[in-house]
Amino acid sequence: MADYTINLFLDDDKLKKIEGAGLADEIVTLDGKKAVQVPMSAKEQKKLAKGFPDMDFSDNACELPPEAADKLAGIIAEMKTLDVMKFAIMKLYNPLAGKAPRSAQR
């Protein structure tokens, strides 16, 4: 069982991607909307919390901002599994975002 989950709510486009990946049986209804729940470890949750400081983790679940959710849906469709966070974390979390590049020291 995962420590945390990402609730990925599905619009028509994402729904088609998930069904096309053969994951229709993973679709659940949350708050009256169709979604998939992507499992992640505590370590991955910490990285996402750093990358998205405004994200709320209530009941050990969260919802990604729209652009990140679209990326995650694409990764799930490509890999045809919900167990994608080891790979997806590299695409979603950029630890160097907003930092100035360091010059080479000689």
C-alpha positions as protocol buffer text, in pm:
chain_id: "A"
residue {
  index: 1
  type: MET
  ca { x: 0 y: 0 z: 0 }
}
residue {
  index: 2
  type: ALA
  ca { x: 126 y: 346 z: -86 }
}
residue {
  index: 3
  type: ASP
  ca { x: 206 y: 604 z: 179 }
}
residue {
  index: 4
  type: TYR
  ca { x: 40 y: 879 z: -28 }
}
residue {
  index: 5
  type: THR
  ca { x: -169 y: 911 z: -343 }
}
residue {
  index: 6
  type: ILE
  ca { x: -218 y: 1168 z: -613 }
}
residue {
  index: 7
  type: ASN
  ca { x: -583 y: 1209 z: -708 }
}
residue {
  index: 8
  type: LEU
  ca { x: -570 y: 1263 z: -1082 }
}
residue {
  index: 9
  type: PHE
  ca { x: -914 y: 1391 z: -1186 }
}
residue {
  index: 10
  type: LEU
  ca { x: -1004 y: 1300 z: -1542 }
}
residue {
  index: 11
  type: ASP
  ca { x: -1147 y: 1535 z: -1801 }
}
residue {
  index: 12
  type: ASP
  ca { x: -1257 y: 1383 z: -2134 }
}
residue {
  index: 13
  type: ASP
  ca { x: -904 y: 1392 z: -2280 }
}
residue {
  index: 14
  type: LYS
  ca { x: -739 y: 1231 z: -1976 }
}
residue {
  index: 15
  type: LEU
  ca { x: -1020 y: 976 z: -1952 }
}
residue {
  index: 16
  type: LYS
  ca { x: -955 y: 864 z: -2311 }
}
residue {
  index: 17
  type: LYS
  ca { x: -580 y: 837 z: -2240 }
}
residue {
  index: 18
  type: ILE
  ca { x: -635 y: 625 z: -1928 }
}
residue {
  index: 19
  type: GLU
  ca { x: -890 y: 400 z: -2099 }
}
residue {
  index: 20
  type: GLY
  ca { x: -663 y: 372 z: -2405 }
}
residue {
  index: 21
  type: ALA
  ca { x: -381 y: 253 z: -2178 }
}
residue {
  index: 22
  type: GLY
  ca { x: -603 y: -33 z: -2059 }
}
residue {
  index: 23
  type: LEU
  ca { x: -652 y: 115 z: -1713 }
}
residue {
  index: 24
  type: ALA
  ca { x: -1031 y: 166 z: -1718 }
}
residue {
  index: 25
  type: ASP
  ca { x: -1066 y: -69 z: -1419 }
}
residue {
  index: 26
  type: GLU
  ca { x: -851 y: 172 z: -1211 }
}
residue {
  index: 27
  type: ILE
  ca { x: -1097 y: 462 z: -1251 }
}
residue {
  index: 28
  type: VAL
  ca { x: -1282 y: 557 z: -932 }
}
residue {
  index: 29
  type: THR
  ca { x: -1533 y: 828 z: -844 }
}
residue {
  index: 30
  type: LEU
  ca { x: -1413 y: 1092 z: -597 }
}
residue {
  index: 31
  type: ASP
  ca { x: -1633 y: 1386 z: -503 }
}
residue {
  index: 32
  type: GLY
  ca { x: -1860 y: 1301 z: -797 }
}
residue {
  index: 33
  type: LYS
  ca { x: -1575 y: 1316 z: -1050 }
}
residue {
  index: 34
  type: LYS
  ca { x: -1388 y: 1037 z: -1227 }
}
residue {
  index: 35
  type: ALA
  ca { x: -1028 y: 996 z: -1115 }
}
residue {
  index: 36
  type: VAL
  ca { x: -737 y: 756 z: -1078 }
}
residue {
  index: 37
  type: GLN
  ca { x: -529 y: 736 z: -764 }
}
residue {
  index: 38
  type: VAL
  ca { x: -156 y: 725 z: -831 }
}
residue {
  index: 39
  type: PRO
  ca { x: 44 y: 575 z: -544 }
}
residue {
  index: 40
  type: MET
  ca { x: 365 y: 736 z: -419 }
}
residue {
  index: 41
  type: SER
  ca { x: 610 y: 687 z: -134 }
}
residue {
  index: 42
  type: ALA
  ca { x: 678 y: 927 z: 151 }
}
residue {
  index: 43
  type: LYS
  ca { x: 1009 y: 1022 z: -13 }
}
residue {
  index: 44
  type: GLU
  ca { x: 832 y: 1109 z: -341 }
}
residue {
  index: 45
  type: GLN
  ca { x: 571 y: 1306 z: -146 }
}
residue {
  index: 46
  type: LYS
  ca { x: 846 y: 1515 z: 16 }
}
residue {
  index: 47
  type: LYS
  ca { x: 992 y: 1597 z: -327 }
}
residue {
  index: 48
  type: LEU
  ca { x: 650 y: 1698 z: -461 }
}
residue {
  index: 49
  type: ALA
  ca { x: 585 y: 1910 z: -152 }
}
residue {
  index: 50
  type: LYS
  ca { x: 914 y: 2094 z: -220 }
}
residue {
  index: 51
  type: GLY
  ca { x: 834 y: 2137 z: -587 }
}
residue {
  index: 52
  type: PHE
  ca { x: 473 y: 2246 z: -524 }
}
residue {
  index: 53
  type: PRO
  ca { x: 472 y: 2420 z: -182 }
}
residue {
  index: 54
  type: ASP
  ca { x: 108 y: 2533 z: -218 }
}
residue {
  index: 55
  type: MET
  ca { x: -17 y: 2175 z: -264 }
}
residue {
  index: 56
  type: ASP
  ca { x: -244 y: 2042 z: 11 }
}
residue {
  index: 57
  type: PHE
  ca { x: -191 y: 1684 z: 136 }
}
residue {
  index: 58
  type: SER
  ca { x: -514 y: 1615 z: 322 }
}
residue {
  index: 59
  type: ASP
  ca { x: -585 y: 1251 z: 411 }
}
residue {
  index: 60
  type: ASN
  ca { x: -247 y: 1156 z: 257 }
}
residue {
  index: 61
  type: ALA
  ca { x: -374 y: 1253 z: -88 }
}
residue {
  index: 62
  type: CYS
  ca { x: -315 y: 1553 z: -311 }
}
residue {
  index: 63
  type: GLU
  ca { x: -411 y: 1701 z: -644 }
}
residue {
  index: 64
  type: LEU
  ca { x: -143 y: 1832 z: -880 }
}
residue {
  index: 65
  type: PRO
  ca { x: -163 y: 2170 z: -1054 }
}
residue {
  index: 66
  type: PRO
  ca { x: -315 y: 2142 z: -1406 }
}
residue {
  index: 67
  type: GLU
  ca { x: 12 y: 2142 z: -1604 }
}
residue {
  index: 68
  type: ALA
  ca { x: 169 y: 1874 z: -1381 }
}
residue {
  index: 69
  type: ALA
  ca { x: -153 y: 1670 z: -1391 }
}
residue {
  index: 70
  type: ASP
  ca { x: -144 y: 1674 z: -1772 }
}
residue {
  index: 71
  type: LYS
  ca { x: 219 y: 1554 z: -1768 }
}
residue {
  index: 72
  type: LEU
  ca { x: 134 y: 1276 z: -1524 }
}
residue {
  index: 73
  type: ALA
  ca { x: -162 y: 1161 z: -1734 }
}
residue {
  index: 74
  type: GLY
  ca { x: 67 y: 1144 z: -2038 }
}
residue {
  index: 75
  type: ILE
  ca { x: 325 y: 940 z: -1848 }
}
residue {
  index: 76
  type: ILE
  ca { x: 58 y: 699 z: -1722 }
}
residue {
  index: 77
  type: ALA
  ca { x: -80 y: 656 z: -2075 }
}
residue {
  index: 78
  type: GLU
  ca { x: 268 y: 594 z: -2215 }
}
residue {
  index: 79
  type: MET
  ca { x: 375 y: 346 z: -1946 }
}
residue {
  index: 80
  type: LYS
  ca { x: 28 y: 184 z: -1917 }
}
residue {
  index: 81
  type: THR
  ca { x: 43 y: 161 z: -1537 }
}
residue {
  index: 82
  type: LEU
  ca { x: -33 y: 377 z: -1235 }
}
residue {
  index: 83
  type: ASP
  ca { x: 297 y: 278 z: -1075 }
}
residue {
  index: 84
  type: VAL
  ca { x: 490 y: 559 z: -1245 }
}
residue {
  index: 85
  type: MET
  ca { x: 608 y: 789 z: -968 }
}
residue {
  index: 86
  type: LYS
  ca { x: 972 y: 673 z: -962 }
}
residue {
  index: 87
  type: PHE
  ca { x: 995 y: 792 z: -1323 }
}
residue {
  index: 88
  type: ALA
  ca { x: 740 y: 1076 z: -1310 }
}
residue {
  index: 89
  type: ILE
  ca { x: 899 y: 1248 z: -1013 }
}
residue {
  index: 90
  type: MET
  ca { x: 1194 y: 1343 z: -1235 }
}
residue {
  index: 91
  type: LYS
  ca { x: 957 y: 1510 z: -1483 }
}
residue {
  index: 92
  type: LEU
  ca { x: 736 y: 1679 z: -1222 }
}
residue {
  index: 93
  type: TYR
  ca { x: 992 y: 1791 z: -963 }
}
residue {
  index: 94
  type: ASN
  ca { x: 1276 y: 2017 z: -1067 }
}
residue {
  index: 95
  type: PRO
  ca { x: 1502 y: 2077 z: -765 }
}
residue {
  index: 96
  type: LEU
  ca { x: 1689 y: 2354 z: -948 }
}
residue {
  index: 97
  type: ALA
  ca { x: 1382 y: 2555 z: -1048 }
}
residue {
  index: 98
  type: GLY
  ca { x: 1426 y: 2922 z: -969 }
}
residue {
  index: 99
  type: LYS
  ca { x: 1795 y: 2891 z: -882 }
}
residue {
  index: 100
  type: ALA
  ca { x: 2054 y: 3088 z: -1072 }
}
residue {
  index: 101
  type: PRO
  ca { x: 2313 y: 2876 z: -1250 }
}
residue {
  index: 102
  type: ARG
  ca { x: 2650 y: 2866 z: -1082 }
}
residue {
  index: 103
  type: SER
  ca { x: 2953 y: 2972 z: -1278 }
}
residue {
  index: 104
  type: ALA
  ca { x: 3244 y: 2731 z: -1313 }
}
residue {
  index: 105
  type: GLN
  ca { x: 3511 y: 2799 z: -1055 }
}
residue {
  index: 106
  type: ARG
  ca { x: 3871 y: 2770 z: -1157 }
}
